[in-house]
Amino acid sequence: MTSRVLALLALVAGLVVFTGGTASACQCVERTPKDRMEGAVAVFTGTVTRVGVSPDESGGGHVIAVLRADHVYKGQAREWFRVSTRKEGPACGYDFAAGSRHLVFAGGRDEELTTSSCSGSKQVPAGDRPLRRDDDEGLTRQLIVALGTPTRVRHTSTAEPVAAEPAGPDGRTGVLVAALVALGAVALAAGGGWAYRRRSSR
């Protein structure tokens, strides 16, 4: 009887591991560089200046990267971009690291751009020149043709704009912090008044 129970438990454990592994993996649909260009809201190359984490209730949170662009291949040509991605790799999150340069295919809206490991974004060699086929083996002729001629970004300042700072999931981290500080001040004032009245009543 015991051996049958152990065998059954082993079978169940094997099924859990098998199904869990396949369910948690990120699976991407193959798309051509032309399709990725057409589906993106913004395509640019830029260097990551800051990476922050924005926790939420699903997907293990988001990573928010601030990038200083050097060339824009699609969308508005501007110096700073703020892009979010899933924090977890199984959720198709993309890996940003401070100081690294990336070709980013971003979706979403202009002020709420997103990318993933399925978007076509990739790390590229450091620098600020337009991408060329001989820069990296992943920069195929098909990709370079699809990217087309970029717009060079004029750098007007080395400081990040305030709007580019990584924030919470709803972008209101500063408001929440201010509210917490105000509540703390009220609590301290109330506590001080209670202590004063207690001393006075003795």
C-alpha positions in Angstrom: 0.0 0.0 0.0 2.8 2.4 0.9 4.7 1.8 -2.3 1.5 2.6 -4.3 1.0 5.9 -2.5 4.6 6.9 -3.0 4.4 6.1 -6.7 1.2 8.1 -7.0 2.8 11.1 -5.2 5.9 10.9 -7.5 3.6 10.9 -10.6 1.7 14.0 -9.3 5.0 15.8 -8.5 6.3 15.1 -12.0 3.1 16.5 -13.6 3.3 19.7 -11.5 6.9 20.3 -12.4 6.2 19.6 -16.1 3.2 21.8 -16.4 4.6 24.5 -14.3 7.7 24.7 -16.4 5.8 25.0 -19.7 3.2 27.4 -18.3 5.8 29.9 -16.9 8.0 30.1 -20.0 7.9 33.2 -22.2 6.8 32.3 -25.7 7.2 34.9 -28.5 5.6 34.9 -31.9 8.1 35.2 -34.7 7.9 38.5 -36.6 10.0 40.2 -39.2 11.8 43.5 -38.5 9.4 45.2 -40.9 6.4 43.9 -38.8 8.2 45.0 -35.6 8.7 48.5 -37.0 5.0 48.8 -38.1 3.8 47.6 -34.7 5.9 49.9 -32.6 5.0 53.3 -31.4 8.6 54.4 -30.9 11.9 52.9 -32.1 15.2 54.4 -30.9 18.7 53.7 -29.7 19.6 55.0 -26.3 21.8 54.5 -23.2 20.2 53.5 -19.9 20.8 56.2 -17.3 18.6 54.8 -14.5 16.7 51.7 -13.7 13.9 51.5 -11.1 11.4 48.9 -9.9 7.7 49.6 -9.7 5.9 46.9 -7.8 2.3 46.0 -8.6 -0.2 43.2 -8.0 0.5 41.1 -11.1 3.5 39.8 -13.0 6.0 40.4 -10.2 6.2 44.2 -10.8 7.7 46.3 -13.5 11.2 47.6 -14.3 11.2 51.2 -15.4 14.2 52.4 -17.4 15.2 55.9 -18.3 17.2 56.1 -21.5 19.0 59.0 -23.2 18.4 58.6 -26.9 20.9 59.2 -29.6 18.9 58.3 -32.7 15.2 57.8 -33.3 14.0 55.5 -36.1 10.3 56.0 -35.5 8.2 58.4 -33.4 8.9 61.7 -31.8 12.6 62.6 -31.8 13.4 63.5 -28.2 16.3 63.2 -25.8 14.8 61.2 -23.0 12.6 58.1 -23.0 11.0 56.3 -20.1 10.2 52.6 -20.8 8.6 50.0 -18.6 8.9 46.2 -18.9 7.9 43.2 -16.8 10.3 42.5 -14.0 10.2 38.7 -14.4 11.7 36.9 -17.4 8.9 34.3 -17.6 6.5 37.2 -18.0 8.6 38.3 -21.1 10.4 41.1 -19.2 13.3 42.8 -21.0 16.7 43.1 -19.3 17.9 46.8 -18.8 21.1 47.6 -17.1 22.4 51.1 -16.3 25.1 52.2 -18.7 24.1 49.8 -21.5 22.9 50.9 -24.9 19.8 49.4 -26.5 17.8 49.4 -29.7 14.3 49.7 -28.3 11.0 48.8 -30.0 8.4 50.3 -27.7 4.6 50.0 -27.8 1.9 51.6 -25.6 1.4 55.3 -25.6 3.9 58.1 -26.1 4.2 58.9 -22.3 3.7 55.3 -21.2 6.0 53.2 -23.4 6.5 49.5 -22.8 8.7 46.8 -24.3 9.3 43.1 -23.7 11.7 40.3 -24.7 9.3 39.7 -27.6 9.3 43.2 -29.0 12.6 43.0 -30.9 14.5 45.2 -28.5 18.2 44.3 -28.1 21.4 45.5 -26.6 23.8 47.1 -29.1 27.4 48.3 -28.9 28.0 51.5 -26.9 28.4 54.8 -28.7 26.1 57.3 -30.4 26.4 56.6 -34.1 23.6 55.1 -36.3 23.4 51.3 -36.3 25.4 49.5 -39.0 25.3 45.9 -40.0 28.9 45.3 -39.0 28.3 46.6 -35.4 26.8 43.3 -34.2 25.9 40.0 -35.7 22.3 40.4 -34.6 22.0 43.6 -36.7 21.0 41.8 -39.9 20.6 43.4 -43.3 16.9 42.9 -43.0 16.8 44.8 -39.7 18.9 47.7 -40.9 16.8 48.1 -44.0 13.6 48.0 -41.9 15.0 50.6 -39.5 15.7 53.1 -42.3 17.4 56.4 -41.9 17.2 57.7 -38.3 16.9 61.2 -36.9 19.9 62.2 -34.8 18.9 63.5 -31.4 20.3 66.8 -30.2 21.5 66.6 -26.6 20.7 69.9 -24.8 21.4 68.8 -21.2 23.1 66.1 -19.2 20.5 66.2 -16.5 17.4 64.0 -16.6 14.0 65.9 -16.7 11.9 65.5 -13.6 9.2 63.7 -15.7 11.6 61.0 -16.6 12.2 59.8 -13.0 11.0 56.3 -12.3 7.7 56.4 -10.4 5.1 54.1 -9.0 2.6 52.1 -11.0 0.3 55.1 -11.4 3.1 57.7 -11.7 2.2 59.4 -8.4 5.0 58.4 -6.1 5.8 62.0 -5.2 2.1 62.7 -4.2 2.0 59.5 -2.1 5.3 60.4 -0.3 4.0 63.9 0.4 0.8 62.5 1.8 2.7 60.1 4.1 4.9 62.9 5.4 1.9 65.1 6.1 0.1 62.2 8.0 3.3 61.6 10.0 3.5 65.3 11.0 -0.2 65.3 12.1 0.4 62.1 14.1 3.5 63.6 15.8 1.6 66.8 16.6 -1.4 64.9 18.0 1.0 62.7 20.1 2.7 65.8 21.5 -0.6 67.4 22.4 -1.8 64.3 24.2 1.5 64.1 26.2 1.2 67.8 27.2 -2.4 67.4 28.4 -1.4 64.3 30.4 1.4 66.2 32.2 -0.9 69.2 32.8 -3.6 67.0 34.4 -1.2 65.6 37.0 
